[in-house]
Amino acid sequence: MSVLFQKTRRPRLDPTMIGMPTNFRHTAHIGSGDVSNSTRVTNLENQMSSKGGYDHVSPVNIELKVIDLPGRNQT
């Protein structure tokens, strides 16, 4: 006997269903170059936690997959 499970779909959202952020606090800007090494990530964590309201900081392992792209003049 086989049982089929139908995947339930989340309802589609449109902009009218999304409200304004509540209790939003911008504590730091993180750009694409800011997570290139663990030292910068640690500095960001310290900067963000120094803004207050963070009783607990959870360590996070960051694993980046990096590939070399050929230069424009290389084939």
Number of C-alpha atoms within 10 A of each C-alpha: 3 4 5 6 6 6 6 6 6 6 6 6 8 7 6 6 7 8 7 6 7 6 6 7 9 8 13 12 8 10 8 6 8 14 15 12 11 12 11 13 16 13 12 18 15 12 13 17 16 11 12 9 9 9 6 7 10 6 8 7 7 11 6 9 5 6 6 5 7 8 7 6 5 6 5
